[in-house]
Amino acid sequence: MVVVEVYTSMWCPFCHRAKKLLKDKGVDFNEIDVGMGGKTRQEMLDRAEGRYTVPQIFIDNVGIGGSDELASLDQNGQLNLMLGL
């Protein structure tokens, strides 16, 4: 089973779009809210190699980027392969 982690912020429409795509596929994911900053925001920055925008999405510890990258992977069929679907 793959592990999907999504760093999000409550106000972010791109986060909602990414989460909807994953939910529509029936994918369980861990949502990590970085809206208040602190150590979760720093953890995201470290893992995402300095990228500070949300969402930041990781599939099995591989950073794939944000909502646009997730949608692109879905459109070309790679997302299903990465998720084992």
MODELLER restraints for C-alpha pairs under 7 A, 6 or more apart:
rsr = mdl.restraints
at = mdl.atoms
rsr.add(forms.Gaussian(group=physical.xy_distance, feature=features.Distance(at['CA:2:A'], at['CA:59:A']), mean=6.82, stdev=0.5))
rsr.add(forms.Gaussian(group=physical.xy_distance, feature=features.Distance(at['CA:2:A'], at['CA:60:A']), mean=5.75, stdev=0.5))
rsr.add(forms.Gaussian(group=physical.xy_distance, feature=features.Distance(at['CA:2:A'], at['CA:83:A']), mean=6.18, stdev=0.5))
rsr.add(forms.Gaussian(group=physical.xy_distance, feature=features.Distance(at['CA:3:A'], at['CA:29:A']), mean=6.89, stdev=0.5))
rsr.add(forms.Gaussian(group=physical.xy_distance, feature=features.Distance(at['CA:3:A'], at['CA:59:A']), mean=5.80, stdev=0.5))
rsr.add(forms.Gaussian(group=physical.xy_distance, feature=features.Distance(at['CA:3:A'], at['CA:60:A']), mean=4.95, stdev=0.5))
rsr.add(forms.Gaussian(group=physical.xy_distance, feature=features.Distance(at['CA:4:A'], at['CA:29:A']), mean=4.76, stdev=0.5))
rsr.add(forms.Gaussian(group=physical.xy_distance, feature=features.Distance(at['CA:4:A'], at['CA:30:A']), mean=6.23, stdev=0.5))
rsr.add(forms.Gaussian(group=physical.xy_distance, feature=features.Distance(at['CA:4:A'], at['CA:58:A']), mean=5.68, stdev=0.5))
rsr.add(forms.Gaussian(group=physical.xy_distance, feature=features.Distance(at['CA:4:A'], at['CA:59:A']), mean=4.61, stdev=0.5))
rsr.add(forms.Gaussian(group=physical.xy_distance, feature=features.Distance(at['CA:4:A'], at['CA:60:A']), mean=6.27, stdev=0.5))
rsr.add(forms.Gaussian(group=physical.xy_distance, feature=features.Distance(at['CA:5:A'], at['CA:29:A']), mean=5.52, stdev=0.5))
rsr.add(forms.Gaussian(group=physical.xy_distance, feature=features.Distance(at['CA:5:A'], at['CA:30:A']), mean=4.69, stdev=0.5))
rsr.add(forms.Gaussian(group=physical.xy_distance, feature=features.Distance(at['CA:5:A'], at['CA:31:A']), mean=5.98, stdev=0.5))
rsr.add(forms.Gaussian(group=physical.xy_distance, feature=features.Distance(at['CA:5:A'], at['CA:57:A']), mean=5.81, stdev=0.5))
rsr.add(forms.Gaussian(group=physical.xy_distance, feature=features.Distance(at['CA:5:A'], at['CA:58:A']), mean=5.13, stdev=0.5))
rsr.add(forms.Gaussian(group=physical.xy_distance, feature=features.Distance(at['CA:5:A'], at['CA:59:A']), mean=6.59, stdev=0.5))
rsr.add(forms.Gaussian(group=physical.xy_distance, feature=features.Distance(at['CA:6:A'], at['CA:29:A']), mean=6.94, stdev=0.5))
rsr.add(forms.Gaussian(group=physical.xy_distance, feature=features.Distance(at['CA:6:A'], at['CA:30:A']), mean=6.15, stdev=0.5))
rsr.add(forms.Gaussian(group=physical.xy_distance, feature=features.Distance(at['CA:6:A'], at['CA:31:A']), mean=4.92, stdev=0.5))
rsr.add(forms.Gaussian(group=physical.xy_distance, feature=features.Distance(at['CA:6:A'], at['CA:32:A']), mean=6.06, stdev=0.5))
rsr.add(forms.Gaussian(group=physical.xy_distance, feature=features.Distance(at['CA:6:A'], at['CA:55:A']), mean=6.34, stdev=0.5))
rsr.add(forms.Gaussian(group=physical.xy_distance, feature=features.Distance(at['CA:6:A'], at['CA:56:A']), mean=5.81, stdev=0.5))
rsr.add(forms.Gaussian(group=physical.xy_distance, feature=features.Distance(at['CA:6:A'], at['CA:57:A']), mean=4.59, stdev=0.5))
rsr.add(forms.Gaussian(group=physical.xy_distance, feature=features.Distance(at['CA:6:A'], at['CA:58:A']), mean=6.45, stdev=0.5))
rsr.add(forms.Gaussian(group=physical.xy_distance, feature=features.Distance(at['CA:7:A'], at['CA:31:A']), mean=5.96, stdev=0.5))
rsr.add(forms.Gaussian(group=physical.xy_distance, feature=features.Distance(at['CA:7:A'], at['CA:32:A']), mean=4.67, stdev=0.5))
rsr.add(forms.Gaussian(group=physical.xy_distance, feature=features.Distance(at['CA:7:A'], at['CA:33:A']), mean=5.86, stdev=0.5))
rsr.add(forms.Gaussian(group=physical.xy_distance, feature=features.Distance(at['CA:7:A'], at['CA:34:A']), mean=6.46, stdev=0.5))
rsr.add(forms.Gaussian(group=physical.xy_distance, feature=features.Distance(at['CA:7:A'], at['CA:44:A']), mean=6.90, stdev=0.5))
rsr.add(forms.Gaussian(group=physical.xy_distance, feature=features.Distance(at['CA:7:A'], at['CA:54:A']), mean=6.42, stdev=0.5))
rsr.add(forms.Gaussian(group=physical.xy_distance, feature=features.Distance(at['CA:7:A'], at['CA:55:A']), mean=5.28, stdev=0.5))
rsr.add(forms.Gaussian(group=physical.xy_distance, feature=features.Distance(at['CA:7:A'], at['CA:56:A']), mean=5.12, stdev=0.5))
rsr.add(forms.Gaussian(group=physical.xy_distance, feature=features.Distance(at['CA:7:A'], at['CA:57:A']), mean=6.41, stdev=0.5))
rsr.add(forms.Gaussian(group=physical.xy_distance, feature=features.Distance(at['CA:8:A'], at['CA:15:A']), mean=5.72, stdev=0.5))
rsr.add(forms.Gaussian(group=physical.xy_distance, feature=features.Distance(at['CA:8:A'], at['CA:31:A']), mean=6.74, stdev=0.5))
rsr.add(forms.Gaussian(group=physical.xy_distance, feature=features.Distance(at['CA:8:A'], at['CA:32:A']), mean=5.98, stdev=0.5))
rsr.add(forms.Gaussian(group=physical.xy_distance, feature=features.Distance(at['CA:8:A'], at['CA:33:A']), mean=4.89, stdev=0.5))
rsr.add(forms.Gaussian(group=physical.xy_distance, feature=features.Distance(at['CA:8:A'], at['CA:34:A']), mean=5.92, stdev=0.5))
rsr.add(forms.Gaussian(group=physical.xy_distance, feature=features.Distance(at['CA:8:A'], at['CA:54:A']), mean=5.49, stdev=0.5))
rsr.add(forms.Gaussian(group=physical.xy_distance, feature=features.Distance(at['CA:8:A'], at['CA:55:A']), mean=4.89, stdev=0.5))
rsr.add(forms.Gaussian(group=physical.xy_distance, feature=features.Distance(at['CA:9:A'], at['CA:15:A']), mean=6.94, stdev=0.5))
rsr.add(forms.Gaussian(group=physical.xy_distance, feature=features.Distance(at['CA:9:A'], at['CA:33:A']), mean=5.33, stdev=0.5))
rsr.add(forms.Gaussian(group=physical.xy_distance, feature=features.Distance(at['CA:9:A'], at['CA:34:A']), mean=5.66, stdev=0.5))
rsr.add(forms.Gaussian(group=physical.xy_distance, feature=features.Distance(at['CA:9:A'], at['CA:35:A']), mean=4.59, stdev=0.5))
rsr.add(forms.Gaussian(group=physical.xy_distance, feature=features.Distance(at['CA:9:A'], at['CA:54:A']), mean=6.78, stdev=0.5))
rsr.add(forms.Gaussian(group=physical.xy_distance, feature=features.Distance(at['CA:10:A'], at['CA:35:A']), mean=6.68, stdev=0.5))
rsr.add(forms.Gaussian(group=physical.xy_distance, feature=features.Distance(at['CA:14:A'], at['CA:55:A']), mean=6.73, stdev=0.5))
rsr.add(forms.Gaussian(group=physical.xy_distance, feature=features.Distance(at['CA:14:A'], at['CA:67:A']), mean=5.79, stdev=0.5))
rsr.add(forms.Gaussian(group=physical.xy_distance, feature=features.Distance(at['CA:15:A'], at['CA:54:A']), mean=6.54, stdev=0.5))
rsr.add(forms.Gaussian(group=physical.xy_distance, feature=features.Distance(at['CA:15:A'], at['CA:55:A']), mean=5.10, stdev=0.5))
rsr.add(forms.Gaussian(group=physical.xy_distance, feature=features.Distance(at['CA:15:A'], at['CA:67:A']), mean=6.79, stdev=0.5))
rsr.add(forms.Gaussian(group=physical.xy_distance, feature=features.Distance(at['CA:17:A'], at['CA:67:A']), mean=6.89, stdev=0.5))
rsr.add(forms.Gaussian(group=physical.xy_distance, feature=features.Distance(at['CA:18:A'], at['CA:67:A']), mean=5.12, stdev=0.5))
rsr.add(forms.Gaussian(group=physical.xy_distance, feature=features.Distance(at['CA:34:A'], at['CA:40:A']), mean=5.60, stdev=0.5))
rsr.add(forms.Gaussian(group=physical.xy_distance, feature=features.Distance(at['CA:34:A'], at['CA:41:A']), mean=4.92, stdev=0.5))
rsr.add(forms.Gaussian(group=physical.xy_distance, feature=features.Distance(at['CA:45:A'], at['CA:51:A']), mean=5.90, stdev=0.5))
rsr.add(forms.Gaussian(group=physical.xy_distance, feature=features.Distance(at['CA:45:A'], at['CA:52:A']), mean=5.94, stdev=0.5))
rsr.add(forms.Gaussian(group=physical.xy_distance, feature=features.Distance(at['CA:48:A'], at['CA:63:A']), mean=6.40, stdev=0.5))
rsr.add(forms.Gaussian(group=physical.xy_distance, feature=features.Distance(at['CA:54:A'], at['CA:66:A']), mean=6.54, stdev=0.5))
rsr.add(forms.Gaussian(group=physical.xy_distance, feature=features.Distance(at['CA:55:A'], at['CA:66:A']), mean=5.07, stdev=0.5))
rsr.add(forms.Gaussian(group=physical.xy_distance, feature=features.Distance(at['CA:55:A'], at['CA:67:A']), mean=6.39, stdev=0.5))
rsr.add(forms.Gaussian(group=physical.xy_distance, feature=features.Distance(at['CA:56:A'], at['CA:65:A']), mean=5.32, stdev=0.5))
rsr.add(forms.Gaussian(group=physical.xy_distance, feature=features.Distance(at['CA:56:A'], at['CA:66:A']), mean=4.91, stdev=0.5))
rsr.add(forms.Gaussian(group=physical.xy_distance, feature=features.Distance(at['CA:57:A'], at['CA:63:A']), mean=5.90, stdev=0.5))
rsr.add(forms.Gaussian(group=physical.xy_distance, feature=features.Distance(at['CA:57:A'], at['CA:64:A']), mean=5.77, stdev=0.5))
rsr.add(forms.Gaussian(group=physical.xy_distance, feature=features.Distance(at['CA:57:A'], at['CA:65:A']), mean=5.63, stdev=0.5))
rsr.add(forms.Gaussian(group=physical.xy_distance, feature=features.Distance(at['CA:57:A'], at['CA:66:A']), mean=5.92, stdev=0.5))
rsr.add(forms.Gaussian(group=physical.xy_distance, feature=features.Distance(at['CA:58:A'], at['CA:64:A']), mean=5.86, stdev=0.5))
rsr.add(forms.Gaussian(group=physical.xy_distance, feature=features.Distance(at['CA:73:A'], at['CA:79:A']), mean=4.89, stdev=0.5))
rsr.add(forms.Gaussian(group=physical.xy_distance, feature=features.Distance(at['CA:74:A'], at['CA:80:A']), mean=6.89, stdev=0.5))
